[in-house]
Amino acid sequence: MLNSRFAQALLLGGEGYTADEAFPAVHKMMRRLGYLVLLGALAASWGTAAHAQWKWRDKGGQLHVSDLPPPSDVAEKDVLQRPANARRPAAAPVVVAASAADPGPAAKLPGETELEARVRKAEQE
C-alpha cells in the first residue's frame, strides 16, 4: 500500500479522492492565483476612475468630450456631463484699469522707483 495520497491518486486514477485531498498544494496555489487575478482586476478598475470626463456642446452643436472643463464661453445648459463633485472654474474677475490721462497720485511707470514716480508727479503739477 502506498503512503502518499498523491501517489495513490496518480496510480489508482484518483478513485475515492477529491482534488483537494489528492493535490492540496495545487489546490492552494490555484486558490491564491484566483485571488491574485481578482485583486489585479480590481486594481485595474481603480485606474479608470481617475479619468474624469466632461461632455459639452459648443455653439455650433458639436459634441466635445475631455478631461478638462469646457471653456468659460460655453453655457451651463450645454454642459451634458461633468465628473462627480466637479465644478467649472469661476471666470477671472475683470479688472478695469484707471485711465492713462489721470494716473492718480504717484502712479509708477514700469521700471520706475517710488521716489522717481513722486518726483515726476510733483513736476507735472
C-alpha positions in Angstrom: 0.0 0.0 0.0 1.2 3.4 -0.9 1.6 6.0 1.8 1.4 9.1 -0.3 -2.1 10.3 -1.3 -0.5 11.9 -4.3 0.9 8.6 -5.5 -2.3 6.8 -4.7 -4.3 9.3 -6.8 -1.9 9.0 -9.6 -1.7 5.2 -9.7 -5.3 4.4 -8.8 -6.7 7.1 -11.1 -7.9 9.3 -8.3 -10.6 6.8 -7.1 -12.1 7.9 -3.9 -10.1 11.1 -3.6 -11.2 14.6 -4.4 -8.9 17.1 -5.9 -8.4 18.8 -2.5 -7.3 15.5 -0.9 -5.1 14.3 -3.8 -3.4 17.6 -4.6 -3.7 20.0 -1.7 -0.7 22.1 -2.7 -2.0 22.6 -6.2 -5.4 23.5 -4.9 -4.0 26.1 -2.5 -1.8 27.5 -5.3 -4.8 27.8 -7.7 -6.9 29.5 -5.0 -4.1 32.0 -4.4 -3.8 32.6 -8.2 -7.6 33.2 -8.3 -7.2 35.8 -5.5 -4.3 37.5 -7.3 -6.3 37.7 -10.6 -9.3 39.2 -8.7 -7.0 41.7 -7.0 -5.4 42.6 -10.3 -8.8 43.2 -11.9 -9.9 45.3 -9.0 -6.7 47.4 -9.2 -7.1 47.9 -12.9 -10.7 49.1 -12.5 -9.5 51.8 -10.0 -7.3 53.4 -12.6 -10.3 54.1 -14.9 -11.9 56.3 -12.2 -9.0 58.7 -12.5 -10.0 59.8 -16.0 -12.8 62.2 -15.2 -14.8 63.2 -18.3 -16.5 66.4 -19.2 -19.0 66.4 -22.1 -20.5 69.6 -23.7 -21.9 71.0 -26.9 -20.3 74.1 -28.4 -22.2 76.9 -30.2 -22.1 75.0 -33.5 -23.7 72.0 -31.8 -20.6 69.8 -32.0 -20.1 67.4 -29.1 -16.9 67.6 -27.1 -15.5 65.1 -24.6 -12.4 66.0 -22.5 -10.8 65.6 -19.1 -10.6 69.4 -18.9 -13.6 71.6 -18.2 -15.2 73.4 -21.1 -14.2 77.0 -21.9 -16.0 79.7 -20.0 -18.0 80.8 -23.0 -20.0 77.5 -23.0 -23.3 78.0 -21.3 -24.2 75.8 -18.3 -27.1 74.3 -20.1 -24.7 73.0 -22.8 -22.6 71.0 -20.3 -24.0 67.5 -20.6 -21.7 65.6 -18.2 -19.3 66.5 -15.5 -17.2 64.5 -13.1 -18.7 63.8 -9.7 -18.1 66.7 -7.3 -16.6 68.9 -10.1 -17.3 72.5 -10.7 -16.3 74.7 -13.6 -13.6 77.1 -12.6 -15.0 80.6 -12.0 -14.2 83.2 -14.6 -11.4 85.5 -13.6 -12.7 88.9 -12.3 -12.4 91.7 -14.9 -10.2 94.5 -13.6 -10.8 97.9 -15.1 -7.6 99.8 -15.4 -7.5 103.5 -14.5 -7.4 105.8 -17.5 -4.0 106.9 -18.7 -5.0 110.5 -18.6 -5.4 110.5 -14.9 -2.7 108.2 -13.5 -3.6 109.1 -9.9 -1.3 110.0 -7.1 2.3 109.0 -7.9 1.4 106.2 -10.4 4.6 104.4 -11.3 5.7 103.6 -14.8 7.4 100.3 -15.5 11.0 100.2 -14.2 10.4 103.4 -12.1 11.0 103.6 -8.3 8.5 105.0 -5.9 10.6 108.2 -5.4 11.0 108.8 -9.1 7.2 108.5 -9.5 6.6 111.1 -6.8 9.2 113.5 -8.3 7.6 113.1 -11.8 4.1 113.7 -10.3 5.3 116.8 -8.5 6.9 118.2 -11.6 3.7 117.7 -13.6 1.7 119.8 -11.0 
